[in-house]
Each structure stands twice: as C-alpha cells, then as structure tokens.
Amino acid sequence: EVGHFCFTVSNTTACIHDVEIKEDLRRNGYGYQMISSALQDIFEKYEAVILHVTYENFPAYQLYKKLNFKVLEEFDYYEL
C-alpha cells in the first residue's frame, strides 16, 4: 500500500478527505497519481469535487493547486 484517501458524497458533489501517502514514499508523485486517477472516476459520476486542506500542510496544498483545485473559502478553526 502506497497510500489512501476517502471521499463522501452529497447529492452531486464529492468531497475528498483523509488523503495520506506513507511517509517514506512521499514526494515521489504518488499523491498526484492517486488523486488524478480518482478524479477521472469521480467526475464520471459527480458534478463537483471539493476538498479541505490545512494551509499549514504546504505539500498537500501545493499538490491540490497542481491538480487545479482553487481556493473558494478559507476558515479559521479554534480549539479550547
């Protein structure tokens, strides 16, 4: 196993989440290949795809930009 991700569906929109590549295999293009391939299948069934990423997760943020995702909203989360 190189990695995995999950997605949930709400009507005509899929949401990708929990994307993970094994730590020793990161930065080898596996994340791009995995999500790019999945997007082809997802767009055959759903009209839109969204995902959530933490801006501090710079490698993931850059990967999603490379896959042509656009930032539509930014949220600040706070913990107690």
C-alpha positions as CSV (number, residue, x, y, z in Angstrom):
1,E,0.0,0.0,0.0
2,V,1.3,3.4,-1.0
3,G,-1.5,5.5,0.5
4,H,-5.2,6.0,0.7
5,F,-7.9,8.6,0.7
6,C,-11.6,8.7,1.5
7,F,-14.4,10.6,-0.1
8,T,-18.0,11.3,0.8
9,V,-20.9,12.2,-1.4
10,S,-23.7,14.7,-1.0
11,N,-26.1,14.8,-3.9
12,T,-23.9,15.7,-7.0
13,T,-20.8,16.7,-5.1
14,A,-17.9,14.5,-3.9
15,C,-15.7,15.6,-1.0
16,I,-12.1,14.2,-0.9
17,H,-10.6,13.9,2.6
18,D,-8.1,12.0,4.7
19,V,-5.5,11.8,1.9
20,E,-2.4,10.1,3.1
21,I,0.8,8.7,1.4
22,K,3.1,6.6,3.5
23,E,5.7,8.9,5.0
24,D,8.7,7.1,3.4
25,L,7.1,7.3,-0.1
26,R,6.1,11.0,0.0
27,R,7.4,13.5,-2.6
28,N,7.6,10.8,-5.3
29,G,4.4,11.8,-7.2
30,Y,2.2,9.1,-5.7
31,G,-0.3,11.6,-4.3
32,Y,-0.7,13.3,-7.6
33,Q,-1.2,9.9,-9.4
34,M,-3.7,8.7,-6.8
35,I,-5.8,11.8,-6.8
36,S,-5.6,12.5,-10.5
37,S,-6.8,9.0,-11.3
38,A,-9.6,9.2,-8.7
39,L,-10.8,12.5,-10.1
40,Q,-11.3,10.9,-13.5
41,D,-13.6,8.3,-12.0
42,I,-15.3,10.8,-9.7
43,F,-16.2,13.2,-12.5
44,E,-17.9,10.4,-14.4
45,K,-20.5,10.3,-11.6
46,Y,-20.5,13.7,-9.8
47,E,-20.7,17.3,-11.0
48,A,-18.2,18.8,-8.5
49,V,-15.4,17.8,-6.2
50,I,-14.3,19.7,-3.1
51,L,-11.7,19.0,-0.5
52,H,-10.5,20.5,2.7
53,V,-6.8,21.1,3.4
54,T,-4.9,22.9,6.2
55,Y,-2.9,25.8,4.7
56,E,-0.1,24.7,7.1
57,N,0.1,21.4,5.2
58,F,2.1,23.1,2.4
59,P,3.0,19.9,0.4
60,A,-0.7,18.9,0.2
61,Y,-1.8,22.5,-0.5
62,Q,0.7,22.6,-3.4
63,L,-0.5,19.2,-4.7
64,Y,-4.1,20.3,-4.8
65,K,-3.1,23.5,-6.6
66,K,-1.2,21.4,-9.2
67,L,-4.4,19.4,-9.7
68,N,-6.2,22.7,-10.5
69,F,-8.2,23.0,-7.3
70,K,-9.0,26.6,-6.5
71,V,-9.4,28.1,-3.0
72,L,-13.0,29.1,-2.7
73,E,-13.2,29.8,1.1
74,E,-10.9,30.0,4.0
75,F,-11.8,29.1,7.5
76,D,-10.1,29.7,10.9
77,Y,-10.6,27.0,13.4
78,Y,-10.0,27.4,17.1
79,E,-9.6,24.9,19.8
80,L,-10.0,25.3,23.6
